[in-house]
Amino acid sequence: MQNLRHTRLQDSQALSTALACIAMDPHGPTSTVIVEGTVGSGKTTLLQTTMEQVSAGDVQVLNATCSQLEQDQQYTVLRELLRCLRPSAETADVVRRCTETTMVDGERNAVGVHEDFFTVVRAAADEGPLVVVIDDAQHIDFGSARCLLQTARRLRSASFTLIVAQSTVAPPNHPFFHHELFRQPNSRTIRLGLLSEQDVRAMLGDDLDPAATHQATAGNPLLVRAVIEDSVASAQPVFGAQYARAVLGALHRTSEDMIRLARGVAVLGYTSSPALLARLLDVEPTAVDRALTCLTSAGLLNGGRFRQVRARTAVLDHMPADERAALHLRAAELLHDDGAPARAQAEHLIAAGTAPHSWAIDVLQTAAHHAATGQDVEFAERSLELAVWSSKDERQRATCKVLMLEVAWRTDPSRADLHVPGMMAALRAGRLEPDHIMALIKHLLWHGRVSKAAEAITKLRGHDSPGLRALRLSLTHTYPPLAPLLPAPQDNDDEHSLSTLDLQLTAAKGLADLLANKADHTTIIAAKHILRSCPPDELTFETARLSLLALMYADQLTEAALRCDQLLEVATHDHVATWRATLLAIRAEIALRSGDLTTAERLAKSAMTELPRSSWGVAIAFPLSCLMLTQLALGRLEEAAELADVPIPITLLQSRHGLTYLYARGQYHLAMQSPKAALDDFRHCGDLMRSWKLDMPTLAPWRAGAAEALLRLGNEAEAKRLLKEQLDLVSDAYPRARGATLRLLAASEDLTERRQHLVKAVELLSGSGDRLEFARAMHDLGTAHGRLGESRRARLQTQLAHSVAKQCGAPLPAPAQDSEATPEPVTERIAALTNAERRVAVLAARGHTNREIAEQLFVTQSTVEQHLTKVFRKLDVKQREELPIGLGLRSYDVAPEPQSLTG
C-alpha cells in the first residue's frame, strides 16, 4: 500500500521535496505547501500519508476538509481546525464566536474572530511544531480563507506549516485565496499527475491487464482502485458498480457547470463535438473547451468522449429523467439542422422517447430502413415503434406498421403476424403504397394465407415497377394459381431489357425461366454474376435466395454451395434468424443433391430448429422434404416416418413447396413398400407441375419416382415411357438430372443397351457433383459388366461405387461374389504421372477400352495410346490388366465436365 501511495506523485523527486517541506524543525520558518491535482489523483492520500508521518513525532496537526455544500457558510473550516486542538476554554470560546459570527455582522466582528483564532494558533505553535492541513481547498469559505492567510503571514517566525490541497478541475470558490498562497514565502507546489501504465501495472500485479485498465482510466488512481474492486473475481478488467460510483464521485467533486457538461457529453455520445456541446448546453465555446480539458486531465474523457462506455451509462442513469429526455430531443433537433445521418438523429429521438416534429417520423423511417438493411433488426423495430406512437397521420402510421412487419419477419415470422390485422385494415382503407402491399403479400404467402394474399394482390392492378414485375415472376413459380391475378405490364419489354432491370427482377426472371424449362446459358451466367459481384452483406434476402435456387436447380452445385456458405457467414454474424434458417435449408438441399448425406442431415435439422415450427409457414416443406429424403437415403425409415407425420399447412399444395413435399412423401411410400401410394403422390406432383408449367425435372423428378413405382407394380412399358419423356426434358447441360434418368432407364433396357446408358450416366454424373448418384450408376454399371462376363471391370467399378457410397454414408447392395477381391496397393509411382496421363490411367484401370477413353476425354485414340505407353513405363507394367486396381478408386471425377449452361 505504501508503494501505491507513492505512485500518486509525479516522481520520487517530488515526494522527497514534499517531505523536506514539512519536516518539522522547532526553529524553522513558516512554510506553505500547495498540492495540486485533478480529481482522484491522490491528493487526499498524500495528505493522509503526510499527517501519519509528522504525527509520529512531537507535532500537532490540525486538519479540515472543505465541502462544496458549506462553501457559502462562514468559518466552517476554522471551526473544524479548532476542534483538533486540545480542549480548553479559550478554544471553545473561539469556536462559539466562529459559529455565531457572520460576515454581515460587520468588519469589526470579523477582525475579532481572526484575532482570537490567531491567538489560539500561536499558543499552539509556541508549544511545538504545528501543521495545518486543508483538503479540497477550492471549496473554502471566505472567512476561513481570509483568516488563514492572515495567520500564515503573521506566524512567519514560528514553527508553522500550512499544507493545502486543491483540485485543478473545480474552479476555486475564492480565487484570491489561491493566488495569495502562491505568494507566501517558502511556498512549495507539488503537482500530482496521473499514473503511467507502469504505475498501473504495479498496482494491479499480475491479475489484470494493465494496458486495458490504463486505457479505460488514463491512470486516474480513483478509477484504477474501482476497477480493482470490480475485478476481484475476473481475470479481465471489469467496469462495474464500483467504477460507476467512482466516475460519479469524481464528477461531483468538480462543479455544477462541469457536471452539466459531462451530462451533455454523455447524451451526445459518439456525435459529441465541442461546437455541438456548446449549442446543446447554450454556453460559450471557450467554456466548453476549458471543461473538456479538465475532464480529459481527470481521465474521464478522451477525444471529447467518455473513455469507457460504462462511465457514459453511469452519467446517463444518474441524470433526472426529464433533463435527459430534454437534452436528447434538443440533440436530435441540432443534428437534424446540421443534416446528420438519420441513424444519429433517430438514436436521440428514441432516447428522448418522443418524436414531436413532422420531420422526425421521416427520420425514424429512414433510420429503420438502413438498420434493417444492415441487419440491425432491434434498432429498426425501436425506431418504427416510436414512429407509430408519435405519428398522427394514419397513412404514415400504416406505412410504419408495414415496415415493422417486414423487420419483425427477419427474426421471427410468427411474431410479425401481430401486425397483420392492422395491415389488412390499412389495405382495405387504401392507406398502403404498392411497395408496402408487396411486403404484406410476401408475409401472407410465407404463412400460406392465400385468400388474404389474393385480396392484397388485386390492389396492385394498374401499377408497374421492377419490384412488381419481380413479384409477378415469383408468383409464377411460388404460388402459380395467384399469378393470373397480377396481369403482365402492358409494355412488352424484350427479354434483354427485362433482364437488365434491378437485381431482384433479374434473379426472379432467371429462376422463373429455369423452372419453366426456358433457360439458356445467360440465365445461369446472370445468377452467378449476381452472387459473385455483389458483396454478401449487400445482397437482399430475396435476390440472394432466388439466385441460389437458380444455381441449384441448374445442377451448378459446387458454385451454389460456395455462394451459400458465404451468405451463411453474414447471416450468422448478423443473427437474422429467418434469413439464416432459409439459407441453412437451401444449403442442406445442395448437400443432399451432392450426395453429402451427413451434412444434409445436420443442416436440415439446424434449419428446422433455427425458427419455431409456427414461424416457418408453408416454407417448412423445404427443409422437411430435404430431411425426409436424406433419412431415406441413409436407410433410417423410422426417422423418415416421423417426418412424414409432421402436420403441414393446408395451403401447402398451392405453392411450389408442395411439389417437393409430394415428391419426398412419394419416395417415403416407395421405401415403405407402398408403390401405389407412392405413384399417387408422384402423379399428383406431376399434375401440378404440368398445370403450373413448372415441369422441370431438376425441381422434382416426379417421372423418375413414378417410374420406380410402376416398375414395382409390373408396368414396365409406362415406366419406360415416363423416363424417356423425362430424358427429353433435360439435356447434357443438366448432368445430374440427365445422368440419374439414364441410370433408371437402363434398368428397363436389355443388357447391351443398359451398358450404354450406364456408361453415359457415369460420364455425366462424374462431373455433376452428386457423389451418391455417381456411386449408384457406377454400381449398376459394374453389375452390368459382371453379367456380361467382364469380371475384372465389374470388380473395379463395384469397388469404386462402394468406396464413394461409403463416403456419402449411404448403403448400396452388397457387391457380387466375384467383385470382392481386395485391390492391389497403389504404387507411389502414380505421383509421377502427369494430369493427362493420370486421367487416362484411371479410366484404363476401370476397364475402359482405348476408344471409350478417347470418347470420354475428347482426344484421339493415338493420344490415348501414347499416354498409356508412358503410364506403363512409369508404373513398370506391360499391359492394362496389370494396372493397379486401386488406381481406379483414387478419383471418380476424371472425365472433363460436360457441357453446361455457362458454356
C-alpha positions, 0 to 999 in steps of 0.5 A, a space after each residue: 500500500 505504501 508503494 501505491 501511495 507513492 505512485 500518486 506523485 509525479 516522481 520520487 523527486 517530488 515526494 522527497 521535496 514534499 517531505 523536506 517541506 514539512 519536516 518539522 524543525 522547532 526553529 524553522 520558518 513558516 512554510 506553505 505547501 500547495 498540492 495540486 491535482 485533478 480529481 482522484 489523483 491522490 491528493 487526499 492520500 498524500 495528505 493522509 500519508 503526510 499527517 501519519 508521518 509528522 504525527 509520529 513525532 512531537 507535532 500537532 496537526 490540525 486538519 479540515 476538509 472543505 465541502 462544496 455544500 458549506 462553501 457559502 457558510 462562514 468559518 466552517 473550516 476554522 471551526 473544524 481546525 479548532 476542534 483538533 486542538 486540545 480542549 480548553 476554554 479559550 478554544 471553545 470560546 473561539 469556536 462559539 464566536 466562529 459559529 455565531 459570527 457572520 460576515 454581515 455582522 460587520 468588519 469589526 466582528 470579523 477582525 475579532 474572530 481572526 484575532 482570537 483564532 490567531 491567538 489560539 494558533 500561536 499558543 499552539 505553535 509556541 508549544 511545538 511544531 504545528 501543521 495545518 492541513 486543508 483538503 479540497 481547498 477550492 471549496 473554502 469559505 471566505 472567512 476561513 480563507 481570509 483568516 488563514 492567510 492572515 495567520 500564515 503571514 503573521 506566524 512567519 517566525 514560528 514553527 508553522 506549516 500550512 499544507 493545502 490541497 486543491 483540485 485543478 478541475 473545480 474552479 476555486 470558490 475564492 480565487 484570491 485565496 489561491 493566488 495569495 498562497 502562491 505568494 507566501 514565502 517558502 511556498 512549495 507546489 507539488 503537482 500530482 499527475 496521473 499514473 503511467 501504465 507502469 504505475 498501473 501495472 504495479 498496482 494491479 500485479 499480475 491479475 489484470 491487464 494493465 494496458 486495458 485498465 490504463 486505457 479505460 482510466 488514463 491512470 486516474 488512481 480513483 478509477 484504477 482502485 474501482 476497477 480493482 474492486 470490480 475485478 476481484 473475481 475476473 481475470 479481465 478488467 471489469 467496469 462495474 458498480 464500483 467504477 460507476 460510483 467512482 466516475 460519479 464521485 469524481 464528477 461531483 467533486 468538480 462543479 455544477 457547470 462541469 457536471 452539466 457538461 459531462 451530462 451533455 457529453 454523455 447524451 451526445 455520445 459518439 456525435 459529441 463535438 465541442 461546437 455541438 456541446 456548446 449549442 446543446 448546453 447554450 454556453 460559450 465555446 471557450 467554456 466548453 473547451 476549458 471543461 473538456 480539458 479538465 475532464 480529459 486531465 481527470 481521465 474521464 474523457 478522451 477525444 471529447 468522449 467518455 473513455 469507457 462506455 460504462 462511465 457514459 451509462 453511469 452519467 446517463 442513469 444518474 441524470 433526472 429523467 426529464 433533463 435527459 429526455 430534454 437534452 436528447 430531443 434538443 440533440 436530435 433537433 441540432 443534428 437534424 439542422 446540421 443534416 446528420 445521418 438519420 441513424 444519429 438523429 433517430 438514436 436521440 429521438 428514441 432516447 428522448 422517447 418522443 418524436 414531436 416534429 413532422 420531420 422526425 417520423 421521416 427520420 425514424 423511417 429512414 433510420 429503420 430502413 438502413 438498420 434493417 438493411 444492415 441487419 440491425 433488426 432491434 434498432 429498426 423495430 425501436 425506431 418504427 415503434 416510436 414512429 407509430 406512437 408519435 405519428 398522427 397521420 394514419 397513412 404514415 402510421 400504416 406505412 410504419 406498421 408495414 415496415 415493422 412487419 417486414 423487420 419483425 419477419 427477419 427474426 421471427 415470422 410468427 411474431 410479425 403476424 401481430 401486425 397483420 390485422 392492422 395491415 389488412 385494415 390499412 389495405 382495405 382503407 387504401 392507406 398502403 403504397 404498392 411497395 408496402 402491399 408487396 411486403 404484406 403479400 410476401 408475409 401472407 404467402 410465407 404463412 400460406 394465407 392465400 385468400 388474404 394474399 389474393 385480396 392484397 394482390 388485386 390492389 396492385 392492378 394498374 401499377 408497374 415497377 421492377 419490384 412488381 414485375 419481380 413479384 409477378 415472376 415469383 408468383 409464377 413459380 411460388 404460388 402459380 394459381 395467384 399469378 393470373 391475378 397480377 396481369 403482365 405490364 402492358 409494355 412488352 419489354 424484350 427479354 434483354 431489357 427485362 433482364 437488365 432491370 434491378 437485381 431482384 427482377 433479374 434473379 426472379 426472371 432467371 429462376 422463373 425461366 429455369 423452372 419453366 424449362 426456358 433457360 439458356 446459358 445467360 440465365 445461369 451466367 446472370 445468377 452467378 454474376 449476381 452472387 459473385 459481384 455483389 458483396 454478401 452483406 449487400 445482397 437482399 434476402 430475396 435476390 440472394 435466395 432466388 439466385 441460389 435456387 437458380 444455381 441449384 436447380 441448374 445442377 451448378 452445385 459446387 458454385 451454389 454451395 460456395 455462394 451459400 456458405 458465404 451468405 451463411 457467414 453474414 447471416 450468422 454474424 448478423 443473427 437474422 434468424 429467418 434469413 439464416 434458417 432459409 439459407 441453412 435449408 437451401 444449403 442442406 438441399 445442395 448437400 443432399 443433391 451432392 450426395 453429402 448425406 451427413 451434412 444434409 442431415 445436420 443442416 436440415 435439422 439446424 434449419 428446422 430448429 433455427 425458427 419455431 415450427 409456427 414461424 416457418 409457414 408453408 416454407 417448412 416443406 423445404 427443409 422437411 422434404 430435404 430431411 425426409 429424403 436424406 433419412 431415406 437415403 441413409 436407410 433410417 425409415 423410422 426417422 423418415 416416418 416421423 417426418 412424414 407425420 409432421 402436420 403441414 399447412 393446408 395451403 401447402 399444395 398451392 405453392 411450389 413447396 408442395 411439389 417437393 413435399 409430394 415428391 419426398 412423401 412419394 419416395 417415403 411410400 416407395 421405401 415403405 413398400 407402398 408403390 401405389 401410394 407412392 405413384 399417387 403422390 408422384 402423379 399428383 406432383 406431376 399434375 401440378 407441375 404440368 398445370 403450373 408449367 413448372 415441369 422441370 425435372 431438376 425441381 422434382 423428378 416426379 417421372 423418375 419416382 413414378 417410374 420406380 413405382 410402376 416398375 414395382 407394380 409390373 408396368 414396365 412399358 409406362 415406366 419406360 415411357 415416363 423416363 424417356 419423356 423425362 430424358 427429353 426434358 433435360 439435356 447434357 447441360 443438366 448432368 445430374 438430372 440427365 445422368 440419374 434418368 439414364 441410370 433408371 432407364 437402363 434398368 428397363 433396357 436389355 443388357 447391351 443397351 443398359 451398358 450404354 446408358 450406364 456408361 453415359 450416366 457415369 460420364 455425366 454424373 462424374 462431373 455433376 457433383 452428386 457423389 451418391 448418384 455417381 456411386 449408384 450408376 457406377 454400381 449398376 454399371 459394374 453389375 452390368 459388366 459382371 453379367 456380361 462376363 467382364 469380371 475384372 471391370 465389374 470388380 473395379 467399378 463395384 469397388 469404386 461405387 462402394 468406396 464413394 457410397 461409403 463416403 456419402 454414408 449411404 448403403 448400396 447392395 452388397 457387391 457380387 461374389 466375384 467383385 470382392 477381391 481386395 485391390 492391389 496397393 497403389 504404387 507411389 509411382 502414380 505421383 509421377 504421372 502427369 494430369 493427362 496421363 493420370 486421367 487416362 490411367 484411371 479410366 484404363 484401370 476401370 476397364 475402359 477400352 482405348 476408344 471409350 477413353 478417347 470418347 470420354 476425354 475428347 482426344 484421339 485414340 493415338 493420344 490415348 495410346 501414347 499416354 498409356 505407353 508412358 503410364 506403363 513405363 512409369 508404373 513398370 507394367 506391360 499391359 492394362 490388366 496389370 494396372 493397379 486396381 486401386 488406381 481406379 478408386 483414387 478419383 471418380 471425377 476424371 472425365 472433363 465436365 460436360 457441357 453446361 449452361 455457362 458454356 
